[in-house]
């Protein structure tokens, strides 16, 4: 081979070096979409005609543009990029990121975690970090909205380091305080060593935090430079040349006018060509089909122009986003893996592998547990993991709308544990027949399109149910109480006996049985009155009149000055000592011990707990 041909071959191979796949995660309203838009807008502003490309569901920021933007930073961050650029997944949000799964990790190579420097960590921030940790995805933090720091003077599209130097001492100090309190300290609490990017010596051990403003563009240059440099340096083993059969994941399914269901796919490895046999996963089992068309947006110079027409291409190299048109994709499910097979025999083997992989995610585990449904395999996995972390068992988990059989599963679960006889639906519809069945069986259905809010709603309901049950059970229990019959305050001797009493400790209520100090039952409190008004209870320190029903006569069974106790049933006493100990006041606990002492004279094992 001539040196010229060799150089051409190397150049061709160089073009196929896979660019890292980057996702943007963070809490709602912390600026994920704005940041992506700003990155793309900055790239457009750099005016690199012909180099800026848009993929289906993703955008490429070329290396030449990153280097141009980072030119002022070369002294601080010296690097030369050999990767073609960065492929940003366009649709931010950790639910969609959850779809970017592959066995043993994630399709994403790197992540940007967006945190509002003023608000700090929020529920979705923690959830995003948990998914990143599970999938072992390295990340950097964009501490966004620095333009909202009091006294900050925006320097549009300026590197952070330069903008920071131009701020007042007060604004700089306030940034440092918020950066530490709201971002870096929170990362330390979660077990990550972190620091501002320009103070880090070893990026392999420390999470880089880059202060930015997605609104003004401050810090975007550093964000791209650090991201590209780290991705190139630490992911070289994964960024192989795009060769061999493609592997990817279905991001979304959509109707393509004129051709039916098409799949938006992220290809993370290899090459996908028109006519290839592909294997993916569906609700009814694996789907084996052949690529009819690959569609990509037309080459762009102005990436901001929305909804460009798609045009057919013959092949796509990793990493890329592409719309795949093929028969049978209406059976496929978002989040499913997609593989290219060399022949029919390999397709059958891959189909079996896909079937096992999907079955592992479609759970039927505990007899006692919640029923969960999600729109995609990825979000099903994310929801499953979130529930497992909270210790909530899962009876059944699958992809698709909430149907009648899900309600039947939940109703069966409720027979074992009423708190888990519920359905949690993430981003799915409830079919009419399921709604009717749920009303009939009184099965609660929770639906939401944000995982953490779905779990919050369920947990709130769970707390309320448990609290209501606890209140009901506590109402049924006889509380410890101790009273003394006041001398001179016998209003009626029997049928019912009415006497004035002082409550020495604990609580008395109508319906409570009473006993003497020798343990003999002497009747039940019928009413409690104070100055003619009926009371629901009387506590320590109160003097009230009570009526006592039963075979009791003052002067025969009880006398003025006698001390009486509530006759606490043994089962109640055990519950007070175990489950509801914290519900008793100090004086109630003292009285309960006296009652136990009295009871054990007749029954030595009364209220014994192991």
VEXDREN-2710 file (C-alpha; in Angstrom, 1 decimal):
% VEXDREN-2710
k/r/px/py/pz
1/UNK/0.0/0.0/0.0
2/UNK/1.4/3.4/-0.9
3/UNK/2.0/6.0/1.8
4/UNK/-0.8/8.1/0.3
5/UNK/-3.3/5.2/0.4
6/UNK/-2.1/4.4/4.0
7/UNK/-2.7/8.0/5.0
8/UNK/-6.2/7.9/3.4
9/UNK/-7.0/4.7/5.3
10/UNK/-5.9/6.2/8.6
11/UNK/-7.9/9.3/7.8
12/UNK/-11.0/7.1/7.1
13/UNK/-10.5/5.2/10.3
14/UNK/-10.0/8.5/12.2
15/UNK/-13.4/9.7/11.0
16/UNK/-14.9/6.6/12.5
17/UNK/-13.4/7.1/16.0
18/UNK/-16.5/7.1/18.1
19/UNK/-17.4/10.3/19.8
20/UNK/-18.5/10.1/23.5
21/UNK/-22.2/10.0/24.2
22/UNK/-23.2/12.7/26.7
23/UNK/-26.5/13.0/28.6
24/UNK/-27.7/16.0/30.6
25/UNK/-29.4/15.3/33.9
26/UNK/-30.8/17.2/36.9
27/UNK/-33.8/18.4/38.8
28/UNK/-36.8/19.9/36.9
29/UNK/-36.3/23.7/36.2
30/UNK/-32.6/23.6/37.0
31/UNK/-31.8/24.4/33.4
32/UNK/-31.1/21.2/31.5
33/UNK/-32.9/22.2/28.3
34/UNK/-31.6/25.7/28.5
35/UNK/-28.0/24.4/28.8
36/UNK/-28.4/22.1/25.8
37/UNK/-29.9/24.9/23.8
38/UNK/-27.0/27.2/24.8
39/UNK/-24.4/24.7/23.9
40/UNK/-25.9/24.3/20.4
41/UNK/-26.4/28.0/20.1
42/UNK/-22.8/28.6/21.0
43/UNK/-21.7/26.1/18.4
44/UNK/-23.7/27.9/15.8
45/UNK/-22.2/31.2/16.8
46/UNK/-18.8/29.7/16.3
47/UNK/-19.7/29.6/12.6
48/UNK/-18.1/26.3/11.5
49/UNK/-20.0/25.6/8.3
50/UNK/-20.5/22.0/7.4
51/UNK/-19.2/20.6/10.7
52/UNK/-22.3/21.0/12.8
53/UNK/-24.5/18.0/12.5
54/UNK/-27.8/17.1/14.0
55/UNK/-28.9/13.5/14.6
56/UNK/-32.2/12.1/15.4
57/UNK/-32.5/12.6/19.2
58/UNK/-28.9/13.9/19.4
59/UNK/-26.6/16.7/18.3
60/UNK/-22.9/16.6/17.6
61/UNK/-20.6/19.3/18.8
62/UNK/-17.4/18.9/16.7
63/UNK/-14.0/18.9/18.3
64/UNK/-12.8/21.9/16.2
65/UNK/-15.6/24.1/17.7
66/UNK/-14.8/22.9/21.2
67/UNK/-11.1/23.8/20.7
68/UNK/-12.0/27.2/19.3
69/UNK/-14.3/28.0/22.2
70/UNK/-11.7/26.8/24.7
71/UNK/-8.8/28.8/23.1
72/UNK/-8.6/31.3/26.1
73/UNK/-8.3/28.3/28.5
74/UNK/-5.3/26.6/26.8
75/UNK/-2.9/27.7/29.4
76/UNK/-5.0/26.3/32.2
77/UNK/-6.3/23.2/30.4
78/UNK/-3.9/22.2/27.7
79/UNK/-5.3/19.5/25.4
80/UNK/-5.5/18.4/21.8
81/UNK/-8.7/16.5/20.9
82/UNK/-8.5/13.4/18.8
83/UNK/-12.2/12.5/19.2
84/UNK/-14.4/13.8/16.5
85/UNK/-16.6/15.7/19.0
86/UNK/-19.3/15.1/21.6
87/UNK/-22.7/13.5/20.9
88/UNK/-25.3/15.2/23.1
89/UNK/-28.6/13.4/23.7
90/UNK/-31.1/16.1/23.0
91/UNK/-33.9/15.0/25.3
92/UNK/-32.8/15.8/28.8
93/UNK/-34.4/14.2/31.9
94/UNK/-33.4/11.2/33.9
95/UNK/-36.5/9.2/32.8
96/UNK/-35.2/9.2/29.2
97/UNK/-31.7/8.7/30.4
98/UNK/-32.9/5.5/32.1
99/UNK/-33.7/4.2/28.6
100/UNK/-30.1/4.5/27.6
101/UNK/-29.3/1.2/29.3
102/UNK/-27.3/-1.7/28.2
103/UNK/-26.4/-4.9/30.1
104/UNK/-23.8/-4.0/32.8
105/UNK/-24.0/-0.2/32.5
106/UNK/-25.2/2.6/30.3
107/UNK/-25.1/3.7/26.7
108/UNK/-24.0/7.1/27.9
109/UNK/-20.3/7.6/28.3
110/UNK/-20.5/10.8/30.3
111/UNK/-23.1/12.9/32.0
112/UNK/-23.5/16.6/32.9
113/UNK/-25.4/16.9/36.2
114/UNK/-27.1/20.3/36.2
115/UNK/-27.6/21.9/39.7
116/UNK/-29.1/25.3/40.4
117/UNK/-26.3/26.9/42.4
118/UNK/-28.9/28.9/44.3
119/UNK/-31.4/26.1/45.1
120/UNK/-28.9/23.3/45.5
121/UNK/-29.8/19.6/45.5
122/UNK/-33.4/18.6/45.0
123/UNK/-35.2/15.2/44.9
124/UNK/-34.5/14.6/41.2
125/UNK/-30.8/15.6/41.7
126/UNK/-30.4/12.8/44.2
127/UNK/-32.3/10.4/41.9
128/UNK/-30.1/11.3/38.9
129/UNK/-26.9/10.7/40.9
130/UNK/-28.3/7.3/42.0
131/UNK/-28.9/6.3/38.4
132/UNK/-25.4/7.5/37.4
133/UNK/-24.0/5.5/40.3
134/UNK/-25.9/2.4/39.3
135/UNK/-24.9/2.6/35.7
136/UNK/-21.3/3.6/36.6
137/UNK/-21.4/6.7/34.4
138/UNK/-18.7/9.4/35.2
139/UNK/-20.1/12.9/35.4
140/UNK/-19.2/16.5/35.9
141/UNK/-21.5/19.1/37.6
142/UNK/-22.7/22.3/35.9
143/UNK/-23.5/24.7/38.8
144/UNK/-26.0/26.7/36.8
145/UNK/-27.6/30.1/37.2
146/UNK/-24.5/32.0/38.4
147/UNK/-26.1/35.1/36.8
148/UNK/-28.7/35.1/39.6
149/UNK/-26.1/35.5/42.4
150/UNK/-26.6/38.9/44.1
151/UNK/-24.2/41.5/42.7
152/UNK/-23.2/39.3/39.7
153/UNK/-22.5/41.3/36.5
154/UNK/-23.1/39.0/33.6
155/UNK/-20.4/38.7/30.9
156/UNK/-22.2/37.1/28.0
157/UNK/-20.4/34.1/26.4
158/UNK/-17.2/34.7/28.5
159/UNK/-15.2/31.8/30.1
160/UNK/-16.0/31.6/33.8
161/UNK/-12.4/32.2/34.8
162/UNK/-12.4/35.6/33.0
163/UNK/-15.9/36.5/34.1
164/UNK/-15.1/35.6/37.8
165/UNK/-12.1/38.0/37.8
166/UNK/-14.3/40.8/36.6
167/UNK/-16.8/40.5/39.5
168/UNK/-16.9/42.4/42.8
169/UNK/-15.3/40.9/45.9
170/UNK/-18.8/40.5/47.4
171/UNK/-20.1/38.6/44.3
172/UNK/-17.1/36.3/44.2
173/UNK/-17.4/35.5/47.9
174/UNK/-21.2/34.8/47.5
175/UNK/-20.5/32.4/44.6
176/UNK/-17.9/30.5/46.6
177/UNK/-20.3/30.2/49.6
178/UNK/-23.2/28.9/47.4
179/UNK/-20.9/26.6/45.5
180/UNK/-19.7/25.0/48.7
181/UNK/-23.0/25.0/50.7
182/UNK/-25.3/24.0/47.8
183/UNK/-23.2/21.8/45.6
184/UNK/-19.7/20.6/46.8
185/UNK/-20.7/19.8/50.4
186/UNK/-23.7/17.9/49.1
187/UNK/-21.5/15.8/46.9
188/UNK/-19.2/15.0/49.8
189/UNK/-22.3/13.9/51.8
190/UNK/-23.0/11.4/49.0
191/UNK/-19.4/10.1/49.1
192/UNK/-17.9/12.0/46.2
193/UNK/-14.8/14.1/46.5
194/UNK/-15.5/17.3/44.5
195/UNK/-14.1/20.8/43.9
196/UNK/-14.2/23.7/41.5
197/UNK/-12.7/22.4/38.2
198/UNK/-9.7/24.9/38.2
199/UNK/-8.5/23.6/41.6
200/UNK/-8.4/19.9/40.7
201/UNK/-5.1/18.1/40.3
202/UNK/-6.5/14.6/39.7
203/UNK/-9.7/14.5/37.8
204/UNK/-9.9/10.7/38.3
205/UNK/-10.5/11.1/42.0
206/UNK/-12.4/14.4/42.2
207/UNK/-15.7/15.4/40.6
208/UNK/-15.3/18.6/38.6
209/UNK/-17.8/21.4/39.3
210/UNK/-18.0/24.1/36.7
211/UNK/-20.0/27.3/37.5
212/UNK/-22.0/28.3/34.4
213/UNK/-24.9/30.3/33.3
214/UNK/-27.0/28.6/30.6
215/UNK/-28.7/31.9/30.1
216/UNK/-25.6/34.2/29.5
217/UNK/-23.2/31.5/28.3
218/UNK/-20.6/32.2/31.0
219/UNK/-18.6/29.0/31.7
220/UNK/-19.8/27.1/28.6
221/UNK/-16.3/27.1/27.2
222/UNK/-14.9/25.5/30.4
223/UNK/-17.8/23.0/30.5
224/UNK/-17.1/21.8/27.0
225/UNK/-13.3/21.8/27.4
226/UNK/-13.4/19.8/30.7
227/UNK/-16.0/17.4/29.4
228/UNK/-14.1/16.7/26.1
229/UNK/-10.8/16.5/27.8
230/UNK/-12.0/14.1/30.5
231/UNK/-14.0/12.0/28.0
232/UNK/-11.0/11.6/25.7
233/UNK/-8.6/10.9/28.5
234/UNK/-10.5/8.4/30.6
235/UNK/-12.7/6.7/28.0
236/UNK/-10.1/5.9/25.3
237/UNK/-10.7/2.1/25.8
238/UNK/-14.4/2.5/25.1
239/UNK/-14.1/5.0/22.2
240/UNK/-13.1/2.3/19.7
241/UNK/-13.3/2.9/16.0
242/UNK/-16.8/2.2/14.7
243/UNK/-16.5/-1.3/13.2
244/UNK/-18.6/-4.5/13.0
245/UNK/-22.3/-5.0/13.5
246/UNK/-24.2/-2.2/15.2
247/UNK/-25.5/-2.3/18.8
248/UNK/-27.8/0.3/20.1
249/UNK/-30.9/1.1/22.2
250/UNK/-34.4/2.3/21.2
251/UNK/-34.8/5.8/22.7
252/UNK/-38.4/6.4/21.4
253/UNK/-41.0/4.9/19.1
254/UNK/-43.0/7.2/16.8
255/UNK/-45.3/7.2/13.8
256/UNK/-43.4/8.1/10.6
257/UNK/-45.8/9.5/8.0
258/UNK/-46.2/7.1/5.1
259/UNK/-44.3/4.2/6.6
260/UNK/-45.9/3.4/10.0
261/UNK/-44.0/2.9/13.3
262/UNK/-40.3/3.9/13.3
263/UNK/-37.7/3.8/16.1
264/UNK/-35.4/6.6/17.2
265/UNK/-32.3/4.7/18.0
266/UNK/-29.0/5.6/19.6
267/UNK/-26.2/3.5/18.1
268/UNK/-23.3/3.2/20.6
269/UNK/-21.2/0.6/18.8
270/UNK/-20.5/-0.5/15.2
271/UNK/-22.1/0.3/11.9
272/UNK/-25.8/0.1/10.9
273/UNK/-26.7/-0.3/7.2
274/UNK/-29.9/-0.3/5.2
275/UNK/-30.9/-3.9/4.6
276/UNK/-29.3/-5.2/7.8
277/UNK/-31.2/-7.8/9.9
278/UNK/-31.9/-6.3/13.3
279/UNK/-33.1/-7.9/16.5
280/UNK/-34.9/-5.9/19.2
281/UNK/-37.4/-6.5/22.1
282/UNK/-41.1/-6.2/22.1
283/UNK/-44.0/-6.7/24.6
284/UNK/-44.8/-10.0/23.0
285/UNK/-41.2/-11.2/22.7
286/UNK/-38.2/-10.5/20.5
287/UNK/-38.7/-8.8/17.1
288/UNK/-36.6/-9.9/14.1
289/UNK/-36.8/-7.6/11.1
290/UNK/-34.8/-6.0/8.3
291/UNK/-33.9/-2.3/8.0
292/UNK/-36.0/-0.7/5.2
293/UNK/-34.7/2.8/5.6
294/UNK/-32.3/4.9/7.8
295/UNK/-33.4/8.5/8.2
296/UNK/-31.2/11.5/9.3
297/UNK/-31.7/15.2/9.3
298/UNK/-30.3/17.0/6.3
299/UNK/-26.8/18.4/7.0
300/UNK/-27.1/21.6/8.9
301/UNK/-25.2/24.8/9.1
302/UNK/-27.9/26.4/11.3
303/UNK/-28.6/23.8/13.9
304/UNK/-31.2/26.0/15.6
305/UNK/-33.6/25.5/12.6
306/UNK/-36.1/23.2/14.1
307/UNK/-37.8/20.1/12.6
308/UNK/-35.6/19.7/9.5
309/UNK/-36.8/17.2/7.0
310/UNK/-35.3/13.7/7.3
311/UNK/-33.6/12.2/4.4
312/UNK/-32.5/8.6/3.8
313/UNK/-28.9/7.5/4.3
314/UNK/-27.2/4.2/3.4
315/UNK/-25.3/3.6/6.7
316/UNK/-24.7/5.1/10.1
317/UNK/-21.5/4.8/12.2
318/UNK/-21.5/4.9/16.0
319/UNK/-22.0/7.0/18.0
320/UNK/-25.1/8.4/16.3
321/UNK/-28.8/8.9/16.7
322/UNK/-30.9/7.6/13.7
323/UNK/-34.5/6.9/12.8
324/UNK/-34.9/3.3/11.8
325/UNK/-37.8/2.2/9.5
326/UNK/-38.5/-1.5/9.5
327/UNK/-41.6/-3.8/9.4
328/UNK/-42.8/-5.0/12.8
329/UNK/-41.4/-2.2/14.9
330/UNK/-44.9/-1.4/16.2
331/UNK/-44.3/-4.5/18.4
332/UNK/-41.1/-3.1/19.8
333/UNK/-40.7/-1.2/23.1
334/UNK/-38.7/1.9/24.0
335/UNK/-35.6/1.1/26.1
336/UNK/-35.1/-2.3/24.3
337/UNK/-31.7/-3.2/23.0
338/UNK/-31.2/-3.4/19.2
339/UNK/-28.6/-5.6/17.5
340/UNK/-27.5/-6.2/14.0
341/UNK/-27.3/-9.9/13.0
342/UNK/-25.0/-11.2/10.2
343/UNK/-27.5/-14.0/9.3
344/UNK/-30.7/-15.7/10.3
345/UNK/-29.0/-18.1/12.6
346/UNK/-27.3/-15.3/14.5
347/UNK/-30.6/-13.4/14.6
348/UNK/-32.2/-16.4/16.4
349/UNK/-29.4/-16.5/19.0
350/UNK/-29.6/-12.7/19.5
351/UNK/-33.4/-13.0/19.9
352/UNK/-33.0/-15.5/22.7
353/UNK/-30.5/-13.1/24.4
354/UNK/-32.9/-10.2/24.0
355/UNK/-35.8/-12.3/25.4
356/UNK/-33.8/-13.2/28.5
357/UNK/-32.7/-9.6/29.0
358/UNK/-36.2/-8.2/28.8
359/UNK/-37.6/-11.0/31.0
360/UNK/-35.1/-10.1/33.7
361/UNK/-36.6/-6.6/33.7
362/UNK/-40.3/-7.7/33.6
363/UNK/-40.5/-8.7/37.2
364/UNK/-42.9/-11.0/38.9
365/UNK/-41.4/-11.5/42.3
366/UNK/-43.0/-11.1/45.7
367/UNK/-46.5/-12.4/46.4
368/UNK/-46.9/-9.3/48.6
369/UNK/-45.9/-6.0/46.9
370/UNK/-47.0/-3.2/44.6
371/UNK/-47.8/-3.5/40.9
372/UNK/-45.8/-1.2/38.6
373/UNK/-46.2/-0.3/35.0
374/UNK/-44.0/2.0/32.9
375/UNK/-43.8/3.3/29.3
376/UNK/-40.4/1.9/28.6
377/UNK/-38.0/-0.8/29.7
378/UNK/-35.5/1.8/30.9
379/UNK/-38.0/3.7/33.0
380/UNK/-39.3/0.4/34.4
381/UNK/-35.8/-0.5/35.5
382/UNK/-35.3/3.0/37.1
383/UNK/-38.6/2.8/38.9
384/UNK/-37.9/-0.8/40.1
385/UNK/-34.5/0.3/41.5
386/UNK/-36.0/3.4/43.2
387/UNK/-38.6/1.2/44.9
388/UNK/-36.0/-1.4/46.0
389/UNK/-33.9/1.3/47.5
390/UNK/-36.9/2.4/49.6
391/UNK/-37.5/-1.2/50.7
392/UNK/-40.9/-1.4/48.9
393/UNK/-41.5/-4.9/47.6
394/UNK/-42.7/-5.4/44.0
395/UNK/-45.3/-8.1/43.1
396/UNK/-45.4/-7.4/39.4
397/UNK/-43.6/-5.0/37.0
398/UNK/-44.2/-4.7/33.2
399/UNK/-44.2/-2.2/30.3
400/UNK/-47.5/-0.9/28.9
401/UNK/-50.8/0.8/29.9
402/UNK/-52.5/-0.2/33.1
403/UNK/-54.9/-3.0/32.3
404/UNK/-57.6/-5.1/34.1
405/UNK/-55.1/-7.9/34.9
406/UNK/-52.9/-5.3/36.8
407/UNK/-55.8/-4.4/39.0
408/UNK/-56.5/-8.2/39.7
409/UNK/-52.8/-8.6/40.7
410/UNK/-53.0/-5.5/43.0
411/UNK/-56.2/-6.8/44.6
412/UNK/-54.5/-10.2/45.2
413/UNK/-51.6/-8.4/46.8
414/UNK/-53.9/-6.4/49.1
415/UNK/-55.2/-9.7/50.6
416/UNK/-51.7/-10.2/52.0
417/UNK/-50.8/-6.6/52.8
418/UNK/-53.4/-3.8/52.3
419/UNK/-50.7/-1.1/52.0
420/UNK/-49.2/-2.7/48.9
421/UNK/-52.5/-3.4/47.0
422/UNK/-51.8/-0.5/44.7
423/UNK/-50.7/0.3/41.1
424/UNK/-47.9/2.7/40.3
425/UNK/-47.9/3.9/36.7
426/UNK/-45.0/5.9/35.2
427/UNK/-45.9/7.8/32.0
428/UNK/-48.7/5.3/31.1
429/UNK/-52.4/5.5/30.4
430/UNK/-55.1/3.7/32.5
431/UNK/-57.4/1.6/30.3
432/UNK/-61.1/2.2/30.9
433/UNK/-61.7/-1.4/31.9
434/UNK/-58.9/-1.1/34.5
435/UNK/-60.5/2.1/35.9
436/UNK/-63.8/0.2/36.4
437/UNK/-62.1/-2.8/38.0
438/UNK/-60.1/-0.5/40.3
439/UNK/-63.3/1.2/41.5
440/UNK/-64.9/-2.2/42.1
441/UNK/-62.0/-3.6/44.1
442/UNK/-61.1/-0.3/45.6
443/UNK/-57.5/-0.5/44.3
444/UNK/-55.7/2.9/44.3
445/UNK/-53.9/3.8/41.1
446/UNK/-51.1/6.4/41.1
447/UNK/-49.7/7.8/37.8
448/UNK/-47.1/10.5/37.1
449/UNK/-44.6/11.4/34.4
450/UNK/-41.8/12.1/36.9
451/UNK/-40.5/9.1/38.9
452/UNK/-39.7/10.9/42.2
453/UNK/-43.1/12.6/42.2
454/UNK/-44.9/9.3/41.6
455/UNK/-43.0/7.8/44.5
456/UNK/-43.7/10.9/46.7
457/UNK/-47.5/10.6/46.0
458/UNK/-47.5/6.9/46.9
459/UNK/-45.4/7.4/50.0
460/UNK/-47.7/10.3/51.1
461/UNK/-50.7/8.0/50.7
462/UNK/-48.9/5.2/52.5
463/UNK/-48.1/7.5/55.5
464/UNK/-51.7/8.7/55.7
465/UNK/-53.0/5.2/55.6
466/UNK/-50.7/4.0/58.3
467/UNK/-51.4/7.0/60.4
468/UNK/-55.1/6.5/60.1
469/UNK/-54.8/2.8/60.9
470/UNK/-52.5/3.7/63.9
471/UNK/-55.1/6.3/65.1
472/UNK/-57.9/3.7/64.8
473/UNK/-55.8/1.0/66.7
474/UNK/-54.8/3.5/69.4
475/UNK/-58.4/4.5/69.9
476/UNK/-59.3/0.8/70.5
477/UNK/-56.5/0.4/73.2
478/UNK/-57.2/1.0/76.9
479/UNK/-54.7/3.6/78.1
480/UNK/-53.1/3.3/81.6
481/UNK/-55.0/5.5/84.1
482/UNK/-55.1/6.0/87.8
483/UNK/-57.8/7.8/89.8
484/UNK/-58.7/8.5/93.5
485/UNK/-62.3/8.7/94.7
486/UNK/-62.6/12.1/96.4
487/UNK/-64.0/12.0/100.0
488/UNK/-67.3/13.8/100.3
489/UNK/-68.0/13.5/96.5
490/UNK/-70.2/10.5/96.2
491/UNK/-73.3/11.6/94.2
492/UNK/-74.8/8.2/93.7
493/UNK/-73.9/4.9/95.3
494/UNK/-75.0/2.5/92.5
495/UNK/-76.7/1.7/89.2
496/UNK/-74.7/3.6/88.1
497/UNK/-72.4/4.8/90.8
498/UNK/-71.5/8.5/90.4
499/UNK/-68.4/9.8/92.2
500/UNK/-66.0/12.7/92.1
501/UNK/-62.4/11.6/91.3
502/UNK/-59.0/13.1/90.9
503/UNK/-56.9/11.8/88.0
504/UNK/-53.6/10.9/89.6
505/UNK/-51.8/9.7/86.4
506/UNK/-52.5/8.7/82.8
507/UNK/-55.8/9.1/81.1
508/UNK/-59.4/7.8/81.6
509/UNK/-62.1/7.7/78.9
510/UNK/-65.8/6.5/78.8
511/UNK/-65.8/2.8/78.1
512/UNK/-62.6/2.1/80.0
513/UNK/-62.9/-0.8/82.6
514/UNK/-61.8/-0.1/86.1
515/UNK/-60.1/-2.3/88.8
516/UNK/-59.2/-1.9/92.4
517/UNK/-55.6/-2.0/93.7
518/UNK/-56.1/-5.7/94.4
519/UNK/-56.8/-6.3/90.7
520/UNK/-60.6/-6.9/91.0
521/UNK/-62.7/-5.6/88.1
522/UNK/-65.4/-3.2/89.5
523/UNK/-67.2/-1.9/86.4
524/UNK/-66.8/0.4/83.3
525/UNK/-66.7/4.2/83.1
526/UNK/-69.9/5.3/81.5
527/UNK/-69.5/9.1/81.4
528/UNK/-67.1/11.8/82.5
529/UNK/-68.4/15.2/83.4
530/UNK/-67.0/18.5/84.5
531/UNK/-69.4/21.2/85.7
532/UNK/-72.3/19.5/83.8
533/UNK/-70.3/19.1/80.5
534/UNK/-69.6/15.7/79.1
535/UNK/-65.9/15.0/78.4
536/UNK/-64.2/12.5/76.0
537/UNK/-61.3/12.1/78.4
538/UNK/-59.7/13.3/81.6
539/UNK/-56.0/13.6/82.2
540/UNK/-53.6/13.7/85.2
541/UNK/-54.3/16.7/87.4
542/UNK/-58.0/17.0/86.6
543/UNK/-60.9/16.6/89.0
544/UNK/-64.1/15.3/87.4
545/UNK/-67.3/13.4/88.1
546/UNK/-67.6/9.9/86.6
547/UNK/-70.4/7.4/86.4
548/UNK/-69.5/3.7/86.8
549/UNK/-71.8/1.0/85.3
550/UNK/-71.7/-2.6/86.5
551/UNK/-72.3/-4.5/89.7
552/UNK/-70.6/-1.8/91.8
553/UNK/-71.8/-0.1/95.0
554/UNK/-70.0/2.6/96.9
555/UNK/-69.5/1.5/100.5
556/UNK/-69.4/-2.2/99.5
557/UNK/-67.1/-2.7/96.5
558/UNK/-65.4/0.7/96.6
559/UNK/-65.0/3.5/99.2
560/UNK/-64.2/7.2/99.3
561/UNK/-60.5/7.7/99.1
562/UNK/-59.9/4.4/97.2
563/UNK/-57.4/4.4/94.3
564/UNK/-58.6/2.7/91.1
565/UNK/-56.8/1.9/87.9
566/UNK/-57.9/1.3/84.3
567/UNK/-58.1/-2.5/83.8
568/UNK/-55.8/-2.8/80.8
569/UNK/-56.3/-6.0/78.8
570/UNK/-53.1/-8.1/78.5
571/UNK/-52.9/-7.7/74.6
572/UNK/-53.2/-3.9/75.0
573/UNK/-50.5/-3.8/77.6
574/UNK/-48.1/-5.8/75.3
575/UNK/-48.9/-3.3/72.4
576/UNK/-48.1/-0.4/74.7
577/UNK/-44.8/-2.0/75.8
578/UNK/-43.7/-2.8/72.2
579/UNK/-45.4/-1.2/69.2
580/UNK/-46.7/2.0/70.8
581/UNK/-44.3/2.6/73.7
582/UNK/-43.4/6.1/72.2
583/UNK/-47.1/7.0/72.3
584/UNK/-47.3/6.9/76.1
585/UNK/-46.4/9.9/78.3
586/UNK/-44.0/9.5/81.2
587/UNK/-46.8/9.4/83.8
588/UNK/-48.8/6.9/81.7
589/UNK/-45.7/4.6/81.6
590/UNK/-45.4/4.9/85.4
591/UNK/-49.1/4.0/85.8
592/UNK/-48.7/1.1/83.3
593/UNK/-45.9/-0.4/85.4
594/UNK/-48.1/-0.2/88.5
595/UNK/-51.0/-2.0/86.6
596/UNK/-48.6/-4.7/85.5
597/UNK/-47.4/-5.2/89.0
598/UNK/-50.9/-5.6/90.3
599/UNK/-51.9/-8.0/87.4
600/UNK/-48.8/-10.2/87.9
601/UNK/-49.9/-11.0/91.5
602/UNK/-52.8/-13.1/89.9
603/UNK/-51.0/-13.9/86.5
604/UNK/-47.2/-14.0/86.8
605/UNK/-46.8/-13.9/82.9
606/UNK/-49.1/-11.0/82.4
607/UNK/-47.7/-8.7/79.6
608/UNK/-44.4/-10.5/79.4
609/UNK/-42.5/-9.6/76.2
610/UNK/-39.5/-11.4/74.9
END
